[in-house]
């Protein structure tokens, strides 16, 4: 309830959407005076579905609203963010969405939490996409049809793509927005999170990559190259020379490691953090490649929607 506890004192209109929780969250939210929507569990849960349901309820009940803030349930809003975000949207009619700095609540808890904190620290200014926390104009969000409810992940970048195609701009402001609790303690949690990211990237590229050749196409191509093509070439080389195969792998993955290391050092990361991020940037190619293959198999071969890929443990 930390999420609602931080935002309730603002006195703003709040909607909490419950997707089958069993810990009494919905009742606690009602006791806090929050509007609660409990999703029908006969329809598959997705974050996009829940977000759309909350938006529809909020804007029908309060049709005068100009902006809506979306907030993940594992985040707490920073006190000054809402006024800062609304001020930015009011001052620039071209802006349709704004986000800020998301920080990890316990980066010292694990290397995976620390990686998340570094991941959240993206560049300031105009951007192509955002994470799960952002403020958006009601009219523009409605005009593009809200979130795509068929997506099990990656719904925010897909929405951002449609907003930008419609002529809007998205900006990351240089202020703290939310504190996030990833609660990632184990390698397998990190792995599942990256499988989900790979699935999301592949689906985004499949949906919109053909239009401009850019939307997540490079991301997916890089994953497939490092996750499949390069190991396959090394395996073929090993037939003639194991030494040459190993040297090839070391050279290719070292090049990626040092490129990321240099980039993170240029962003003023401490050397240990930059090295950690570079190592996991190499490792991440494999679960993300697996996620892309899961998407291709389930959606393209089996013609079925993928189920949610959960990585959190409570």
N, C-alpha and C positions, 0 to 999 in steps of 0.2 A: 504493500500500500504506500510505499515511499513515493511512487509516481504521483498518485492522487494527493497525498499529503503535502507535496510541494506546490501543487498547482491550485488546490482548493482555496487557499487564502487570497488568491487574486480576485475572487468574486466574479469571475467570468463564467460563461455558459460552458459546461463540461459534459461530455458524453463518454461513458466507459462501455466498451463492447467486449462481452465475455464469450470466449470460444471454448466452451465445455470445461471450464475450470472446476475443480473439486475441493478447493481449499476455502470456500466461503467468500471469495473475493467479491462476487456480485452483491451479496448481502452487506458486506463491509462498505462497499461503494455507496449503496443506498443510504446507509446510516450516516454517511458523510454529506448527504444531500446531492449526490451526483445522479444524473440521468443514466439509467442502465439499460442496455440492449443485450439480451441473451440470444445468441444465434441458434437457429434450428440445426441440431446435430445430424439431421437426416441428409443435409447437404454438406459436402466436404468443406472443411475449414481451410481458409487461406487468409493471410494477413490482408490481402487486397479486398477480399469480401468483407471482412470486419471493418476496415477503414471506410469503404463505401457506405456501409450500413450506418456507421456513426455520422458520416457527413450528411447523408440524406435526412436522418432524424434531426440533426442540429439545424440544418438550413430550412427545413419545413417548419420547425417550431419557432425559429428566429430568422425570418426571411430578410431582415434588414442587415444581416451580417455581410461584411465585405471580405474579411479574411478568416481563415481557419488554420489553427495550429494542429499538426499531427504529431503524436508523441508515442514512441514505443513504450510498452509496459515496463521495460527494465531500465527506464531512464527517469531522471528527475530534472525538471526545468530549472534553469538558472533565473534568479529573481528579475534581472534587468532585461532579459531576452525579449519578452513579448512586446514591450513598448518599443524597443529598438527595432525589432523586425517590422512592426506595423508602421513605424515612422519611415523606414526605408521604402516600403511598398507605396506609401502615400506620396513620397517625394519623387518617385520615378515610375511613370505610367507604363514603361516598357518592362519593368520587373514584374514577373508573375509569381516567382517563388524565391524565398530567401532561406538560407540556413546559416549556422554559425559553427563555432568550435565545440565538438563533442569530445568530452574527456572521459577516460576510463576511471572509475571510482577507486579501484584497487589495483593499480598497475604492478605493484610489488608482489601481488599474490602468486603470480605465475608468469613464465615467459610468454604465455599465450595472451594473457591480459595486457602485458607490456606491448606486444605486437599490435593488439587492437588499438591501444592508445596512439601508437605511431601511425596506424592506418587512418585513424580519424583526422589526423593533422594534415589536411590537404591545403592546397594553395588558396590564398585570399583573392577575391574578385570574381569575375564572371566564370561560370563553370558549366559543364554539360549535364551534371547530375548531382544528386545529393543522397544522403542516407534516409533513415526512417523518420527523422525529426526535421520538420520544416514548417514554414508558414506559407500559405498559398492564397491567391485571389480566388474567391468563390466563383466568380463569373467564368474565369478561364478554366478552372478545374472542371466545372460543369460542362463547358463547351466542348472539351475533349473527351467527355464521358467518364471522367474519374479513372480509378485504377482498373486494370485488366484483371478480372477475378479468376481467370484460368491459370494465372501464374502462381507457382508455389513459392517463388522467391524472385528477387530482381524486379519487383513491381515498381519501385521508385525510379530506377533509370529508364524503365520503359515509359512511365508516365512523363518523365522529363523530356524524353525524345519527342513525344507528341506535343508537349507544350512548346518546345523550341521550333518544331516544324510549323506550328500555328503562328509563329512570329514573336513569341515571348522570350525573355531572357531570365536566367537563373544566376543568383549571386551568393557567394559565401562571404558573410560579413566578419570583420575582425573582432568579434566578441564571443564570449563563452555562451553557449546555448543550453547544453544539457550535460549531465553526468550519467554515464552508462555503467551498468554492472554486467559485464560479460560472464563472469563466474566460470571461466575456462581453466580447469585445473589439470586436465589429462590430455595426452596426445590424441586419443581417439576422438575427443570432443572437437579439437582443432581440425582433425582430418574430416569429420563429418561437415563441419562448417565450410570447409573449402570444397568439399564435394557439392554442397548446395550452391556455392558461389560459381563453380564450374557449370552446373546445370543452368543457373540463371543467365550466365554469360552466353551459353549456347542458344538458349531460347530467345534472348534479346537479339542476338545476331541473326537468328532464323527469321524472326518477325520483321526486322527493319534493316538488316545489313545489306540487303539487295538494293535498297533505295538509294543510299549514298555511299555504300561500300565501306562505311566507317563504324557504324554503331556496333561495337563489341566484336567486329570481325577480326581486327588485329589481335585482340585479347585471346580469342578462341584459337586463332592460327598459331600464336605463340605457345599456348598450352599444348596443342597437338604436336608442334614441332619438337618441343623439349620433352614432352611426355611419351611420344610414340616414335616419331621419325628418327630422332637422334639415337635413342636406344636400339632401334631396329638396324640402323646403319652400323652401330658399334657391334651388334651381334653378328651381322654379316661379315664385318671386318675380322672378327675373332676367328672365323673359319680359316683365314689365312695367317693371322698374327694376333695373338692375345695381347701382346705388348702394344701393338699399334692401336688396338681397340681401346685399351685402357687409356693410353695417351690421348686418344681422340676425345673420350668422355671427359677426362680431366681438363683438357683445353677448352672444350665448349662450355662446360658448366662453370669453370673458373672465370671465363670471360663474362658470363652473366653475373656471377657473384661480384666481381670487381666493378662492373658497370653500376650495379645497384648500390654497392658500398660507396662509390664516389658520389652518386646522387644523394644518398642520405647524409653523407658528410657535408655536402654543399648546403643541405638544409639545417646544418648546425646540430645534427644529432651527435651525442657522445659516441666515441669510437665503438664501445661495447654494444650499444643499441644499433648502430649502423651495421655492424658485423652480424648481429643476430637477425636483423631484418633481411640482410642479403642472403644468409643461409636459408631462411625460410622462404624467400622468394624463389630459390632454386627448388626446394622441396615441394612448394605449393603447386608446381606444374603437374605433379602426378595425381593428387586427389582432384584437382580441377579438370584434368583430362578425363578422369574416371566419371566425374559429374557430367561432362559433355557427352560421353558415351551412354550414360544412363538416360539422358534426355533423348538422344537419337534412337536408342532401342525402344523406349517406352512410347514416345510420341510418333516416331516415324515408322517403326516396324510393327509394334503392337497396337498402335493407334489408340493409346490410352493416356489419360492424364496421370502424371506422376503423383505419388503421395508426398506428404510433407516430409522433409528431411530435418529431423530434430537433433540438435546437438547439446542442448542444455540439460543439466541434471539438477533436480531440486531435492 
